[in-house]
Amino acid sequence: MKATKTKKKVQVERLMAGVLLVYVTLSVLADVKSDKIPNALTAAAMAAGVIIRLARAGPSCLPLVVADIIIAFLVTFILFAIKALRGGDCKMFCAISAMLGMKACGCVFLLSLIPAAFIGIGMMIFTKKKVFSKTLIHYSIPIAIGVCIYLIMNCSESCTFF
């Protein structure tokens, strides 16, 4: 019986990883093409995250999932207010938090800072734009890189990452 639960847990986590990778890929494509991440895409990703987490941990985790989304929103809204992130990037972090939880979302955020710095520095060098003029990069790209790094670092034989 225990082996069945472990197998189910691994299957659910692989499903979550797949959904997350599809979401960040579609978000990057939309952001680069139209400079916006569609609300419908983010809402679907958040709903999928809530449903899969509820399937994994049961209905008792619903308050935790909602709290994860609210905390991600509050933290990223501060960054949005100072123009460090755009609205779609904030929504991406909320969807990631819905899928993986706040701790994992924080890890993804930290992991996304490194590629963001390299991309930003590269753009400043090659485009000669001022640093503080506006958001220079599509932050969805570093977020996607951070998600990939996070999943690679945390997926092992047991594939437990949330």
N, C-alpha and C positions, 0 to 999 in steps of 0.2 A: 504494500500500500504506500509506503514512504517513497519508493522508487517512482511510483506513478505521480505523486505530488511533485517530486523533483523534476520529472520529465515534463509535466504540465507547466511548471514554473519556467523552465527553460524555453518551452515553446512560446509561452506568452511573452517572454522577454525578447525572443528573436522576432516575434511579430511586432513588438514595440520598436525595436531597432529598425526594422524594415519600414514601418510607417514613418518613423522619424527621418530616415534617410530620404524617403520619397518627398516628405514635406519640405525639408531644407533644400533639396534639389529644385523643386518647383518654385520655392520662394526666391532662390537665387536667380533662376531663369526669369521670373516675373519682374524682379527688382532691376535686373540689368536691362531687360527689354523696355519696361515702361516706367521705371523709377518708382514703382509702387508694389507692395505685396498685397494681393487682394484679401479683403476681410473674410470672404467666404472660404478661402483656403485656410486661413488661420483658425477660423471658427470650426471648420471640419477637423483640423489637426487637434485643437483643444478637446473637441467632443470625443475624438478617437482616443486621446490620451486618458480622459476621464473614464471612458467605457472600459478600456483595457486595464487600467489600474484597479477599477472596481471588480473586474473579472478576476484579477490576480489576488487582491487582498480582501475582497468582500465590501459590502456597503458601509461597514464601519469606518472605512478610510475616506469617505466622502468629505468630511470636514477638513481633513488634512490636505486633500487634493485642492479644495477651494482655497484654503489658506496658502498653499504653495503658489497658486495663480495670483492671488491678491498681493502677496509679498513680492513676487517677480514684477508685477505691475507697478507697485509703489517705488521699488528700487530703480526700475528703468524709466519711470516717469520723471524722476529727478534728473536723470541723464538726458531725457528728452527736453526738459525745461531749460537746461543749459546748452542745448543744441549739440550735445555729444552723440546722441542717437536720433534717428528719425523714428516716426511713429510705427512703421512696419517692423523695424528692428525690435522695438519694445514688444510688439505683438508676437514676434518670433520667440522672444525669451519667455513670454507667458505660455505659449504653446509647448515649448520645451519643458517648462516647469510642470505643466499639466501631464506631460508624458513621463518625465523622469523623476520629478520631485525637485524641491528647492535646492537641496544639497548638490545634486548633479547639475542643475541649472547654473549654480554658482561656479562649479568647476568648468562648465562649458564657457561661461562668461570670461573667467580668467584665462582659459586656453585660447580664447578668441582675441585676446589683447595682443598677443605676440604677432600673429599674422597681420592684424590690423595696423600695428606699428610699422611693420615692414612695407605694407601696401601704401600706407599714408606717407611714409618717408620717400618711397619711390615716386609716388605721384607728385610730391612737392619738388623733388629734384627734376623730374622730367617735364612737369607742366608749369613750374615756376609760380604756383599759386601760393598765397599767403596761408599760414597755418590756421588762423582763427577766422578766416573769411566766411566759411560755412562748412558743413559736413562734406568732406572731400571724397569719401569712398562709399561704396555700397557695403555697409557693414554686414549685410546678409552673407557675403562671401567669407569673411573671417568667422562668422558664427557657424557656417557650414563646416569650415575647417576645424573649428573647436569641437563640434559635434563628432566629426569623424575621428579626431584624436581621442576624444573621450571614449567613444565606443571601442576603438582599438585597444586602448589602455585597460578597459574594464571588461571586455569580452574574453573569457577564458573558456575552458571546457564546460564550466558550470554556467557561464554567461550571466552572471548576476551583476547588474549595474544599476539597479534601483531598489 
